[in-house]
Amino acid sequence: MTVALYMDQHVPDPITKGLRRRGVDIITAFEERRHELADADLLDRASELERVLFTQDDDLLAEAAYRQRNGIFFHGVIYGHQQRVSIGDCVEDLELIAKTCEAADVINDVVYLLL
């Protein structure tokens, strides 16, 4: 099974559109009207849907680290820094992850896009 993504509210729309044009399975927090959820709840929602959360929000990194330290399950986080990773690089890297990795490869883990 490939990796399905859940985009948080901080992800620019061109990243989502670019990935969809490439056939990547994506749901966004805005589409679900969940863009105002707290970070922990957003990560829980992505996990409920068995999707890896893509974020550019540093606070979500702290939530993922907390869960790792405390053995709290989450379906995975992919992080790309807003100012250090271009939209094009995000699209390319996320497509590669989505199409070549297994969902189990990122459970309870954080994957960093190149900085």
C-alpha positions in Angstrom: 0.0 0.0 0.0 1.3 3.5 -0.8 1.3 6.4 1.5 -1.9 8.5 1.6 -1.3 12.1 2.8 -3.2 14.5 5.0 -2.2 18.2 4.5 -2.4 20.5 7.4 -3.6 24.1 7.1 -0.1 25.5 6.7 0.6 23.8 3.4 0.4 26.1 0.4 -2.3 25.1 -2.2 0.2 24.7 -5.1 1.8 21.8 -3.2 -1.5 20.0 -2.9 -2.5 20.8 -6.5 0.8 19.6 -7.8 0.6 16.3 -6.0 -2.9 15.7 -7.1 -1.9 16.3 -10.7 0.7 13.5 -10.1 -1.9 11.1 -8.8 -1.1 11.3 -5.1 -3.9 10.5 -2.6 -4.5 13.6 -0.5 -7.1 15.0 1.9 -6.6 18.5 3.4 -7.6 19.8 6.7 -9.4 22.7 4.9 -11.5 20.3 2.9 -12.7 18.5 6.0 -13.2 21.9 7.8 -10.7 20.8 10.4 -8.2 23.5 9.8 -8.8 25.0 13.3 -8.1 21.8 15.2 -5.3 21.9 17.8 -2.1 20.1 16.6 -2.7 17.0 18.7 -6.2 16.7 17.3 -5.1 17.2 13.7 -2.5 14.4 14.1 -5.2 12.2 15.6 -7.5 12.9 12.7 -4.8 12.0 10.2 -4.1 8.8 12.1 -7.9 8.0 12.2 -7.8 8.2 8.4 -4.6 6.1 8.2 -2.9 9.0 6.5 0.5 10.6 7.1 0.3 14.2 8.1 2.4 16.6 5.9 3.1 19.8 7.7 5.3 22.9 7.6 4.5 23.8 11.2 7.2 23.4 13.8 4.7 22.9 16.6 3.6 19.7 15.0 7.2 18.4 15.2 7.0 19.0 19.0 3.7 17.0 19.2 5.2 14.1 17.2 8.3 14.1 19.4 6.1 14.1 22.5 4.2 11.0 21.1 7.5 9.2 20.3 8.8 9.8 23.8 5.6 8.6 25.4 4.8 5.7 23.1 1.6 7.3 21.8 0.6 6.0 18.3 0.5 8.3 15.3 0.4 7.4 11.6 3.5 9.5 10.8 4.5 13.0 10.0 6.4 14.5 7.1 7.9 17.9 7.6 9.2 20.4 5.1 10.5 23.8 6.4 8.5 26.7 4.9 11.5 28.8 3.9 14.1 26.1 3.1 12.2 23.7 0.9 10.7 25.0 -2.4 7.2 24.2 -3.5 8.7 22.2 -6.4 11.0 20.2 -4.1 8.1 19.5 -1.8 6.0 18.1 -4.6 8.8 16.0 -6.0 9.8 14.6 -2.6 6.3 14.0 -1.4 5.4 12.2 -4.6 8.4 9.9 -4.2 7.5 9.1 -0.6 3.8 8.6 -1.4 4.5 6.3 -4.4 7.5 4.3 -3.1 7.1 3.9 0.6 4.7 1.7 2.5 2.5 3.2 5.2 4.1 1.1 7.8 7.5 2.7 7.0 6.4 6.0 8.6 4.2 4.9 11.5 5.3 6.7 14.7 8.1 8.4 12.7 9.0 11.9 11.4 10.4 12.2 7.9 12.2 15.4 7.1 12.3 16.8 3.5 15.7 18.0 2.6 16.6 21.2 4.3 
